[in-house]
Amino acid sequence: MATITSARPVADIDDAPPPPKRRRTAFLSLAAWRQFLNVAKPYWLGEEKKTAWVLLTLLIVLMLFETKFAVMLNNQAGEMTSALAAKEGDRFWASVRACLFVLAFAVPIYAFYYYMRDLFANKWRRWLTGRLLDGYLKERKYYALGADSEMDNPDQRISEDINTFTGRSINFLLIFLGSAMQLVAFSAVLWSISHLLVGVLVVYALVGTAFALYAFGNPLIHLNFWQLRREADFRFSLMRVRENAESIAFYRGEAQERAHIDSKLNRVIQNFDKLIKKQRSLNLYQRTFSQLTLVLPAAILAQSVLSGELEVGSATQAAGAFTAVLGAVGVIVDNFESLSRFVAGVGRLQALSDKILPNGIHEAPGETKAAGIELHPGTQLSLESLTLHPPLSERVLIKELSLVLQPGDALLITGDSGCGKSSLLRAIAGLWQTGSGRIHHPPLEDFFFLPQQPYLQHGSLRSQLIYPSATSDLSDEQLLAILDQVYLPELAERVGGLSAVQDWEKLLSVGEQQRMAFARVLVHAPRIVILDEATSALDSGNESALYGRLRESGATLISIAHRPAVLRHHTHVLHLQGEGAWALHASGDFQFSDGSNDASHEKDKGAMPAQGTVAAAAA
């Protein structure tokens, strides 16, 4: 028989330093374009590419019509002005009729164009949200992100940043395409009237845009990036109050909650104050840049009009064309604020996709990692030289643990608070892989986990019973029988039947919620059940009866519990003693000291580690 004794205590190691900060993306830099393409390209080249390109082509056609109608209306505006100046009534009314005719086509095309633009953005949002949700929920990456200090608020990135990205991507794409069309169409008009005006326009637009990029580009992106993050942090602090309202009310912790919320709000306000000051300067620059267009064309063409070389209407036409061409060339300056927010949001989406999509930097659970716990398929659950420490820390919780669980075994894990009991369950479930050693396990679908605080989703009573499955082959009569087995015989009748939808977390006591979790086990009949103080709110009679039902089912049990009464439902006890030390015993050779929450065994103290299995310990 192999003897399992305690491991040597291991000294704490300081937490590893945080990773270096991510470099900010410069405005309209190559890196910014690369980030945009990484997020956008899969939609345009993937399974939805046909729909995407058809819709884009339709929008371009509509935009061409819009541009043509804009040129025609500008020409007619000049014609009407010249007719009025020459006092030619027939010419004037003919121009009015021509304008109305153009408007009869331009107005519906304008409305249809914006409808199709928003429809396109909505379709793209649905596809991209689905893609990121697939990555977010696959292989429990949503859980892994919780330990990532750089990945703040992934929920906001999926719900809000994607909506902003798709809407503004389509908007800016069409703005730039429209500007190009407008530039070509109105430049021809402007060139036919004054070559000098075209030259002035080119120099004015290029110098103005270059200055705006230099003075406002990176500061606005940086401030908008932090504004998005701090707004999300503020909203999350309010959500926590709502989700933990009862606990806060019992503690009467409103003052501390208010102080926490105020600290988040202060960061929002301080960053926004910097943002609006920078925006004030940008607004001043933008208004000056655009308002000078009211003076420049008239000043340049004044002499030609006064000398009679140009009609007044031609000058009006030239002023309209000048404004249109300047708007096309200066589109970046006009949309600077939106572009800076857009680039900041693209960076957040790119960071999220790096973490959760197949081409991201994180490996899937189950793959071998350097200096990490290896997960391997097996016919039974076994741990081989497992050393475990928390994510982002080198503190050793468990050192060189080896054991094998045979089908039908029941392992009780006990020890002082903070010694690593729940952490070991996370490692067995594949949630933590920081450490070393190997875990051989049956398919994860054969595991069922019962936490101390069960998760109850929004839905019907039936959906609570069959969770996490969406459907079940069990009849309603069988589900009601299972409720009887977990001592909730009147629950269905009390709430209105299996189809009743309630706020279950508020309706059911914690003890009822824990019995509901046991009902889920009976519904799914898993091979291995992991219980993390899953009976803490139950009386000893219910606790013993429910453990007895699990043992009768033949499932392998792994439990964290502190009550001596549950010892008889287990075959072995793993006593975690802190600082990596542990000891494994047959349940008949173990006892809780003084009925307290802590387990002790005097002969374990100071012993050295040895290799062995649960089966060996039982022998």
C-alpha positions in Angstrom: 0.0 0.0 0.0 1.3 3.4 -0.9 1.2 6.0 1.8 -0.1 9.5 1.0 1.4 12.2 3.2 1.7 15.9 3.2 3.8 18.0 0.9 6.5 20.4 2.1 5.2 24.0 2.6 6.2 26.3 -0.2 7.1 29.9 0.5 4.9 32.5 -1.1 6.2 34.1 -4.3 5.4 37.7 -5.2 2.8 38.2 -7.9 4.3 38.6 -11.4 4.4 42.2 -12.6 1.6 43.3 -14.8 2.0 43.1 -18.5 3.2 46.2 -20.4 0.6 48.6 -21.4 -0.8 48.3 -24.9 0.5 51.0 -27.3 -2.1 53.5 -28.4 -3.0 53.5 -32.1 -2.0 56.7 -33.9 -4.8 58.5 -35.8 -5.2 57.1 -39.4 -1.9 55.3 -39.1 -1.0 52.0 -40.7 -1.7 50.2 -37.4 -5.2 51.8 -37.3 -6.0 50.6 -40.8 -4.7 47.1 -40.0 -6.9 46.9 -36.9 -9.9 48.0 -38.9 -9.2 45.4 -41.6 -8.7 42.6 -39.1 -12.2 43.3 -37.7 -14.0 44.0 -40.9 -12.4 41.6 -43.4 -14.2 38.4 -42.4 -17.6 39.8 -43.2 -16.6 40.9 -46.7 -14.7 37.7 -47.5 -16.7 35.1 -45.6 -20.0 33.4 -46.0 -21.9 36.8 -46.0 -19.8 38.3 -48.7 -22.4 38.1 -51.5 -25.0 40.0 -49.5 -22.4 42.5 -48.4 -21.2 43.3 -51.9 -24.7 43.4 -53.4 -25.8 45.9 -50.7 -22.7 48.0 -51.1 -23.2 48.1 -54.9 -26.8 49.2 -54.5 -25.7 52.0 -52.1 -23.0 53.2 -54.5 -25.6 53.4 -57.3 -27.9 55.3 -55.1 -25.1 57.7 -54.2 -24.2 58.2 -57.9 -27.8 59.3 -58.4 -27.7 61.6 -55.4 -24.5 63.2 -56.6 -25.9 63.7 -60.1 -29.0 65.3 -58.7 -26.9 67.6 -56.4 -25.0 68.9 -59.4 -28.2 69.5 -61.3 -29.8 71.4 -58.4 -26.6 73.5 -58.0 -26.7 74.4 -61.7 -30.4 75.3 -61.4 -29.7 77.4 -58.4 -27.2 79.4 -60.4 -29.6 79.6 -63.3 -32.4 81.0 -61.1 -30.0 83.6 -59.7 -28.9 84.7 -63.1 -32.5 84.9 -64.4 -33.5 87.1 -61.4 -30.5 89.3 -62.0 -31.4 89.7 -65.7 -35.1 90.0 -64.9 -36.0 87.2 -67.3 -39.2 85.7 -66.0 -39.6 82.8 -68.4 -36.1 81.7 -67.8 -36.6 81.9 -64.0 -39.9 79.8 -64.0 -38.4 77.2 -66.4 -35.6 76.8 -63.9 -38.1 76.4 -61.0 -39.9 73.7 -62.9 -36.6 71.9 -63.6 -35.7 72.1 -59.9 -39.1 70.6 -58.9 -38.7 67.8 -61.5 -35.2 66.9 -60.1 -36.5 67.0 -56.5 -39.4 64.6 -57.4 -36.7 61.9 -58.0 -34.0 63.2 -55.5 -36.1 63.1 -52.4 -37.3 59.4 -52.5 -33.8 58.3 -53.5 -32.3 60.2 -50.6 -34.7 58.5 -48.2 -34.2 55.1 -49.7 -30.4 55.6 -49.6 -30.4 56.2 -45.8 -32.8 53.3 -45.2 -30.5 50.9 -47.1 -27.4 52.3 -45.3 -28.9 51.6 -41.9 -30.3 48.2 -43.0 -26.8 47.2 -44.2 -25.2 48.3 -40.9 -27.8 46.3 -39.0 -27.1 43.1 -41.0 -23.4 43.5 -40.4 -23.9 44.1 -36.7 -25.9 40.9 -36.4 -23.2 38.9 -38.2 -20.3 40.4 -36.3 -22.1 40.1 -32.9 -22.8 36.4 -33.6 -19.1 35.8 -34.6 -17.8 37.4 -31.4 -20.4 35.7 -29.2 -19.4 32.4 -30.7 -15.8 33.1 -29.6 -16.8 34.6 -26.3 -18.9 31.6 -25.2 -16.8 28.9 -26.8 -14.4 26.9 -24.5 -15.5 29.2 -21.6 -13.3 32.1 -22.8 -15.8 34.5 -21.0 -14.4 33.0 -17.8 -10.8 33.3 -18.8 -11.2 37.0 -19.6 -12.1 37.6 -15.9 -8.4 37.2 -15.1 -7.2 39.5 -17.8 -6.4 42.9 -16.3 -6.3 44.6 -19.7 -9.6 43.3 -21.0 -12.2 45.6 -19.4 -16.0 45.2 -20.0 -16.1 42.6 -22.8 -19.9 42.8 -22.6 -19.9 46.5 -23.6 -17.5 45.8 -26.4 -19.9 43.2 -27.8 -23.1 45.1 -27.2 -22.1 48.7 -27.9 -18.7 48.8 -29.6 -19.9 46.5 -32.4 -23.0 48.6 -33.0 -20.8 51.7 -33.2 -18.2 49.9 -35.4 -20.7 48.6 -38.0 -22.8 51.8 -38.2 -19.8 54.1 -38.5 -17.9 51.9 -40.8 -20.7 52.0 -43.3 -21.3 55.7 -42.7 -17.6 56.6 -43.2 -17.2 54.3 -46.2 -20.1 56.0 -47.9 -19.0 59.4 -46.8 -15.6 58.9 -48.4 -17.0 57.3 -51.6 -19.6 60.1 -51.8 -16.8 62.7 -51.3 -14.8 61.2 -54.1 -17.9 61.4 -56.4 -18.6 64.9 -55.3 -15.0 65.9 -55.8 -15.0 64.7 -59.4 -18.4 66.1 -60.3 -18.0 69.6 -58.7 -14.4 70.0 -59.6 -15.4 69.9 -63.3 -17.9 72.6 -62.6 -15.4 74.7 -60.7 -12.6 74.3 -63.2 -14.9 75.5 -66.0 -15.5 78.7 -64.0 -12.2 79.5 -62.5 -8.8 77.7 -62.5 -7.5 80.0 -59.8 -10.3 79.0 -57.5 -9.4 75.3 -57.9 -5.8 76.0 -57.0 -6.7 78.0 -53.9 -9.1 75.2 -52.8 -6.5 72.5 -53.1 -3.9 74.4 -51.0 -6.5 75.4 -48.4 -7.9 71.9 -47.9 -4.5 70.2 -47.8 -3.0 72.6 -45.3 -6.1 72.6 -43.1 -6.4 68.8 -43.0 -2.7 68.3 -42.2 -2.8 70.8 -39.3 -6.0 69.1 -37.9 -4.3 65.7 -37.9 -1.2 67.1 -36.2 -3.0 69.1 -33.6 -6.0 67.0 -32.7 -5.5 63.4 -33.9 -3.8 61.4 -31.2 -5.1 63.4 -28.2 -8.7 62.9 -29.2 -8.2 59.1 -29.8 -6.5 58.7 -26.4 -9.3 60.7 -24.6 -12.1 58.9 -26.4 -10.5 55.5 -25.6 -10.5 56.2 -21.9 -13.9 57.8 -22.0 -15.4 54.5 -23.4 -13.6 52.5 -20.7 -14.6 54.8 -17.8 -18.2 55.1 -18.9 -18.3 51.3 -18.9 -16.8 51.1 -15.5 -19.3 53.6 -14.1 -22.2 51.6 -15.6 -20.8 48.4 -14.2 -20.6 49.8 -10.7 -24.3 50.7 -10.9 -25.1 47.2 -12.2 -23.4 45.7 -9.2 -25.6 47.6 -6.8 -28.7 46.3 -8.6 -27.5 42.7 -8.7 -26.4 42.7 -5.0 -29.2 44.9 -3.7 -30.3 42.6 -0.9 -26.8 42.1 0.5 -26.1 45.8 0.4 -29.4 46.5 2.1 -28.6 44.0 4.9 -25.2 45.5 5.4 -26.6 49.0 5.1 -23.6 49.7 2.8 -25.1 52.6 0.9 -22.4 55.0 2.0 -19.5 52.9 0.8 -21.3 52.0 -2.4 -22.0 55.7 -3.0 -18.3 56.4 -2.4 -17.3 53.7 -4.9 -19.8 55.0 -7.5 -18.7 58.6 -7.0 -15.0 57.5 -7.6 -16.0 56.0 -10.9 -18.2 59.0 -11.8 -15.4 61.4 -11.0 -13.1 59.6 -13.4 -15.8 59.9 -16.1 -16.3 63.6 -15.5 -12.5 64.4 -15.3 -11.8 62.6 -18.6 -14.8 64.1 -20.2 -13.7 67.6 -19.0 -10.4 67.1 -20.9 -12.3 65.7 -23.9 -14.6 68.7 -24.2 -11.7 71.2 -23.8 -9.9 69.5 -26.7 -13.3 69.4 -28.6 -13.8 73.1 -28.0 -10.5 73.8 -29.7 -11.5 71.5 -32.6 -14.9 73.1 -32.9 -13.2 76.5 -33.1 -10.9 75.3 -35.8 -13.6 73.5 -37.8 -15.9 76.5 -37.7 -13.1 78.8 -38.9 -12.1 76.3 -41.6 -15.6 76.0 -42.9 -16.9 79.6 -42.5 -14.0 81.0 -44.5 -15.5 79.3 -47.6 -18.3 81.9 -47.5 -15.7 84.6 -48.2 -13.0 83.0 -50.3 -15.0 82.3 -53.5 -16.7 85.7 -53.5 -13.3 87.5 -52.9 -11.6 85.6 -55.7 -14.4 86.0 -58.2 -15.5 89.5 -57.2 -13.4 91.3 -59.9 -14.7 89.0 -62.7 -18.3 89.6 -61.7 -17.8 93.4 -61.2 -16.1 93.6 -64.6 -18.9 91.7 -66.3 -16.9 88.7 -67.3 -19.1 86.4 -65.1 -22.8 86.5 -64.4 -23.9 86.7 -60.8 -25.5 83.2 -61.2 -22.1 81.8 -62.3 -20.5 83.2 -59.1 -23.3 81.6 -57.0 -22.8 78.3 -58.9 -19.0 78.6 -58.3 -19.5 79.3 -54.6 -21.8 76.2 -54.3 -19.3 74.0 -56.2 -16.4 75.4 -54.0 -18.3 74.5 -50.8 -19.0 71.0 -52.2 -15.5 70.3 -53.3 -14.0 71.6 -50.0 -16.4 69.4 -48.1 -15.2 66.4 -50.2 -11.5 67.3 -49.7 -11.9 68.3 -46.0 -14.1 65.3 -45.0 -11.6 64.3 -42.4 -11.7 67.7 -40.7 -15.5 67.8 -40.8 -15.7 64.3 -39.2 -12.8 64.5 -36.9 -14.6 63.9 -33.6 -16.5 60.9 -34.9 -13.4 59.4 -36.5 -11.4 59.7 -33.3 -14.2 57.9 -31.3 -14.4 55.3 -34.1 -10.7 54.6 -34.1 -10.7 54.2 -30.3 -13.6 51.7 -30.6 -11.9 49.7 -33.3 -8.9 49.2 -31.1 -11.2 47.8 -28.3 -12.8 45.4 -30.7 -9.5 44.3 -32.1 -8.2 43.6 -28.6 -11.3 41.5 -27.8 -11.1 39.5 -31.0 -7.4 38.8 -30.3 -8.5 37.1 -27.1 -11.5 35.1 -28.1 -11.4 34.2 -31.9 -9.6 31.2 -33.3 -6.7 33.3 -34.6 -6.3 35.0 -31.2 -3.4 34.7 -28.9 -5.1 32.4 -26.4 -5.0 28.6 -26.8 -8.1 26.6 -26.3 -8.5 24.6 -23.0 -7.2 21.1 -23.5 -4.2 22.1 -25.5 -0.7 21.7 -23.9 0.7 25.0 -22.7 4.2 25.8 -21.7 4.5 25.8 -17.8 0.8 25.0 -17.5 -1.5 22.2 -16.4 -2.1 19.7 -19.2 -5.6 18.4 -19.8 -5.8 15.0 -21.4 -8.8 12.8 -22.2 -9.1 9.6 -20.1 -11.5 7.0 -18.9 -11.4 8.1 -15.3 -10.4 11.2 -13.4 -6.8 11.3 -12.2 -4.4 14.0 -11.1 -0.7 13.5 -11.8 1.9 15.6 -9.9 -0.5 18.6 -9.9 0.9 21.9 -8.7 -1.6 24.7 -8.7 -1.4 28.5 -8.2 -3.9 31.3 -9.0 -3.8 33.1 -12.3 -1.4 36.1 -12.3 0.2 34.8 -9.2 3.0 32.3 -8.3 1.6 31.6 -4.8 1.4 27.8 -4.5 -1.9 26.4 -3.4 -1.3 22.7 -3.9 2.0 21.0 -4.6 2.6 17.7 -6.4 -0.9 16.2 -5.8 -1.5 12.8 -7.4 -4.6 10.7 -7.1 -7.0 8.5 -9.1 -10.8 8.4 -8.7 -12.4 5.2 -9.6 -16.1 5.1 -10.8 -18.3 5.4 -7.8 -15.7 6.9 -5.5 -16.6 9.9 -3.4 -13.8 12.4 -2.5 -14.4 14.9 0.3 -12.0 18.0 0.1 -11.6 19.9 3.3 -9.2 22.4 4.9 -8.9 25.9 6.1 -10.4 28.8 4.2 -8.1 30.0 1.4 -6.1 26.8 1.2 -7.2 26.1 -2.4 -10.3 23.8 -2.2 -12.4 25.7 -4.8 -9.2 26.4 -6.8 -8.7 22.6 -7.2 -12.3 22.2 -8.4 -11.6 25.0 -11.0 -8.5 23.1 -12.2 -10.4 19.8 -12.5 -13.2 21.6 -14.4 -10.6 23.0 -16.8 -11.1 26.6 -15.7 -7.7 27.2 -14.2 -4.5 26.0 -15.9 -1.9 28.0 -14.1 0.6 25.6 -12.6 2.0 22.2 -13.7 1.2 18.6 -13.9 -1.5 16.6 -15.7 -5.2 16.0 -15.3 -6.7 13.0 -17.1 -10.5 13.3 -17.3 -13.5 11.8 -19.0 -15.4 14.2 -21.5 -16.3 17.4 -19.7 -19.9 16.8 -20.7 -19.9 14.0 -18.1 -19.2 16.5 -15.3 -21.8 18.5 -13.4 -20.9 21.3 -11.1 -23.0 22.4 -8.1 -21.8 25.8 -6.6 -22.7 27.1 -3.2 -24.8 29.8 -4.9 -26.7 28.2 -7.8 -27.1 30.0 -11.0 -30.8 30.5 -12.0 -31.4 32.0 -15.4 -34.5 34.0 -16.5 -37.0 31.6 -17.9 -39.6 29.0 -16.9 -39.4 26.5 -14.1 -38.9 23.8 -16.7 -35.9 25.6 -18.1 -34.4 25.8 -14.5 -34.7 22.1 -14.1 -33.1 21.1 -17.4 -30.4 23.8 -17.4 -27.9 23.9 -19.1 -29.7 21.9 -21.7 -32.2 23.7 -23.9 -34.5 20.6 -24.3 -35.0 17.4 -22.4 -36.5 14.0 -23.2 -38.1 13.8 -19.8 -41.8 14.3 -19.6 -43.5 16.8 -17.3 -44.5 14.0 -15.0 -40.9 12.9 -14.7 -39.7 16.5 -13.9 -42.4 16.8 -11.2 -41.2 13.5 -9.7 -37.7 14.8 -9.6 -38.9 17.9 -7.7 -40.5 15.5 -5.2 -37.1 13.7 -4.8 -35.3 16.9 -3.9 -38.1 17.9 -1.4 -39.7 20.6 -3.5 -43.1 18.8 -4.0 -45.3 21.9 -4.0 -43.1 24.3 -5.9 -44.6 23.8 -9.4 -48.1 24.2 -8.0 -47.1 27.3 -6.0 -45.5 29.2 -8.9 -48.1 28.2 -11.6 -46.7 25.1 -13.2 -43.6 24.1 -15.1 -44.2 26.8 -17.7 -44.3 29.6 -15.2 -41.7 32.4 -15.6 -40.5 34.0 -12.4 -37.5 35.9 -11.0 -36.2 32.7 -9.4 -33.3 34.2 -7.5 -35.8 36.4 -5.6 -38.6 33.9 -5.3 -36.7 31.0 -4.0 -34.7 30.9 -0.8 -31.0 29.8 -1.0 -31.9 26.4 0.4 -34.6 26.0 -2.3 -32.1 27.1 -4.9 -29.6 24.5 -3.7 -32.3 21.8 -3.9 -33.1 23.0 -7.5 -29.4 22.4 -8.3 -29.7 18.8 -7.1 -32.7 18.4 -9.2 -30.6 19.3 -12.3 -28.2 16.6 -11.4 -31.0 14.0 -11.3 -32.3 15.3 -14.7 -28.9 15.0 -16.4 -27.5 11.9 -14.6 -23.8 12.8 -15.0 -20.9 10.4 -14.3 -19.1 12.9 -12.1 -20.7 15.5 -9.8 -18.6 18.3 -8.2 -20.1 20.0 -5.2 -18.6 23.3 -3.8 -20.4 23.6 -0.5 -23.6 22.9 -2.4 -25.5 22.1 0.8 -24.4 25.0 3.0 -28.0 26.4 3.3 -29.7 23.0 3.9 -30.5 21.4 7.2 -28.7 18.2 8.1 -31.7 16.0 7.2 -32.1 17.4 3.7 -28.3 17.4 3.2 -27.9 13.7 4.1 -30.9 12.7 2.0 -29.7 14.5 -1.1 -26.2 13.1 -0.7 -27.7 9.7 -0.4 -29.6 10.0 -3.6 -26.4 11.0 -5.4 -24.6 8.0 -4.0 -27.4 5.7 -5.1 -27.1 7.1 -8.7 -23.6 5.6 -8.9 -22.0 9.0 -9.8 -18.5 9.8 -8.8 -18.6 12.7 -6.2 -16.0 15.4 -5.5 -17.2 17.6 -2.6 -16.1 20.5 -0.5 -18.0 20.4 2.8 -17.3 21.1 6.5 -20.0 19.2 8.3 -19.0 15.9 9.9 -22.3 14.4 8.9 -21.4 14.3 5.2 -18.3 12.2 5.9 -20.2 8.9 5.7 -21.3 9.7 2.2 -17.6 9.8 1.0 -15.0 7.1 0.5 -11.9 9.3 0.8 -10.9 12.7 2.3 -8.3 15.1 0.8 -7.1 17.4 3.5 -5.5 20.6 2.2 -3.2 22.1 4.9 -2.0 25.3 3.2 1.2 26.4 1.6 0.8 23.5 -0.9 0.7 20.7 1.7 -2.0 18.0 1.6 -2.9 14.6 2.9 -5.2 11.9 1.5 -7.1 9.4 3.8 -9.8 6.8 3.6 -12.9 8.3 5.1 -13.1 5.7 7.9 -9.7 6.8 9.1 -10.5 10.5 9.2 -12.3 12.7 11.7 -13.2 16.4 12.0 -11.7 17.9 15.2 -14.2 19.3 17.8 -16.9 19.5 15.1 -15.4 22.7 13.8 -15.2 23.8 10.2 -11.6 22.9 10.0 -10.3 19.4 9.5 -7.1 18.2 11.3 -5.1 15.1 11.6 -2.1 15.2 13.9 -0.1 12.5 12.2 -0.2 14.5 9.0 1.9 17.4 10.3 5.4 17.7 8.9 5.2 14.6 6.7 6.9 14.5 3.3 5.1 14.0 0.0 4.6 10.6 -1.6 2.9 9.4 -4.8 -0.3 7.4 -4.6 -4.0 7.1 -5.6 -7.3 7.2 -4.0 -7.5 3.4 -4.6 -4.2 3.0 -2.8 -5.3 5.0 0.1 -8.5 3.0 0.4 -6.4 -0.2 0.5 
